[in-house]
Structure formats: structure tokens, C-alpha cells
Amino acid sequence: MLRQSFRQVAKQSITAVRRSYATEAASSDALKLSLALPFQTLYADSEVQQVNLPSVNGDLGILANHIPIVEQLRPGLLEIITKGGETEQYFVSGGLAMVQPGNKLTISAIEAFKPDQFDPSAVKTLIADAQKRAESGDEKVAAEANIELEVLEALQHVAK
């Protein structure tokens, strides 16, 4: 009797909360992007076509009707493709991205800069300095240098 009750509840639950793929959903084709930094909002519920994220789980392409997820961002290139097809890129050093129902993507980044704002030779100099500090006998100095190296090495691939 108890087993039948569980099966009945389970059947009702499955039909009530069925997930669908983005291609199956019939709602809007626009993704509403909010991109916020601690000191500035770059996008506020702006309609875009796609956002490519540098996630710790790998690079992700987010389109409208994506399933809800929460992703931690790693240092890398955040790419925003507008509805007109133009592309805007930002280098982010970390943060969080949340896809919510209703085609909402909220990104909270620590910092975001355009790739052309960086000098490749200055990045190389900073990498060399961080590599020296990473070999330090002081654990705290070495740990901070390794974190800095992770960001700078990602930046080196983006800086033009």
C-alpha cells in the first residue's frame, strides 16, 4: 500500500516538473543578460542571442531556454553575442553565472576588462615576476603567486 502511494506521487511529480531541451521550449528566443561588477553594471536585463562562459567545468555556450544552472567562472574570455550578431568580449578573473527560468542569465564577476586594454609585454613581465614568487619558501607568498599565475596565464591567451 505504501509502495503504491509512492509510485502514484512519483508519477504525478514526473509529469508536473518535466524538463525540456532548449529546442523543445516554445518561449522567447532572447536571453536576458545581467552582468554586474562590484562597482558597475555592464548589462541590465539586456536581450542577447548567446553568452559563452569560461566555467570551471569547461567553456559553456548559453542560449535562451537553457536549463537552470549555477556555474563558477574561471579566469578567461566571456563572449556576448547580441541579437544583431555583434560580439563583445571581456576578460573575467572569476565570478558566478546563474541561468534562471524565464531566459535570465545573471553574471556576477569580480572584474571584467576588454582584451585590448592589456599590454602583452606587461603581462609577460608580470608572469615572470609571479613565477619567481611562486618558488618562495614562504607558503603564503607562494600560494598568492600561484593564484596570480593562473589569472595571468589565462590573460596571456587573451591579450592581443
N, C-alpha and C positions, 0 to 999 in steps of 0.2 A: 504494500500500500504506500509506504513512504517512498519507495523507489519510483512508483508511478507518478507521484506528486512531483518529484524532482524532474522526471522526464517531461512532464507537462509544462512546468515552469521553464525548463531549458528550451523547449520548442518555442514557447512564446517569446523568450528573450532573443533567440536567434532571429526570428522574423522581425522583431522590433528594432534591433540595432544592427542591421546588415550594413557592412561596409561595402563601398563600391570603388572601382578604379576610376581614375580621373577621366578616362574616355567614356565611362558609362554615365557619369553625372550630367545632369541637364541644366545646371545653373550657369551663371555668367562665365565668360571666358577671360575675365580680367582678374589679376591678382592685386589685392590692395596691400601695398608695401608701406610699412612704417620703419624707418631706420633712424635710430636715436643714439647719440653720443652723450656722455655726461654733461657736456656744455652746449650742445647744439642738436637740432633735429634736421636731418638732411631730407627725409621723405616723411610725409604725414598722410597716411591713407591714400597714397598716390597709386593710380592704376597703372600696372606694368604687365608685360607679357610673361616674363620669366626672370628668375633670380638664380644665379649659380653661386653656391656657398662653399667655402673651404671648411669642411667639417672635420672633426677628429676621427670620424668614421669613414672619411673619404669625401671627395667632391660630390655635391648634390645639385641637381637642377630642380628647381621648384616651379611648378606651373599652377594655374588655377585648378581647384578641386583636388589638390593634393591631400592625402590623409594627414590628420593632425600628428605632429611630431615636435619634439624639443631636441635641438642639436647644439652641442658646444662647438664654437668656432675655433679653429686653429689659425696661426698666422698664415695669411695667404691672400689671394685675389678674390674679391667679392665683385661679381659682374651682374649688372642690372640691364635687362633688355626692355626698352619701353615698348608701348603698343605700336609706335611708328617704326620700330625696328632698330632705333639707335641704341648704342651700347655705352654704358657708363661704368667705369671701373674704379674700385677703391681697394687699397691695401689695408687690411684689418689685422691687428695683432692678436685679437681674441674677442670673445663675447658669447652671446647666446642668440639662437634663432628659434622662433616658435611659429609653427604653422597651426592656425586655429580654424575651426569651422567658419564658413562664410567667406572663404577665399582670403583670409587675412594672414599676412606674414609680418611678424614683428621681430626686428633685429635690434638688439642692444649690444653695441660694440664699444670697446674701451676707447679706441681711436680709429679713424678712417682717413686716409690720405690718397690723393690721386697719384698714380705711379710716376707721372712726370715731375713730381715735386722732389724726387730723390736724385742725388748725385751718385752714380755708380762707383766712382773712385772713393768717395767718402764712405760708402757702405763697405768697400773692401778694407779700408783703413780701420774702421770700427770692428770688423770681423777679426782682423789680425790682433787688435788690442784685446778683444774678448777671449780669443784663443789663448793668449798669454795668461790672462787672469784665470781661465778655466783650469790651468795646470797648477794653480796655487795650492799650498799646503793648508790654507785656511778653508774649511768646508763651506762656510757661508759665502765667502768671496767666489769660490769655485761654482757653487750652486747658482748664484746670481749670474755669473758669467755664462753658464750653460743655458740658462733661460734666455739671456740676451742673444746668444749664438743661434738658438732656434728661430728667433724672430728675424735676426739679421740674415741668416741663410735663406729664409723664405723671401725676404725683401730683395735679396740679391737676384733672385729669379724674375722679379717683377720690375725692378728699377731699369729704366731704359736710358 
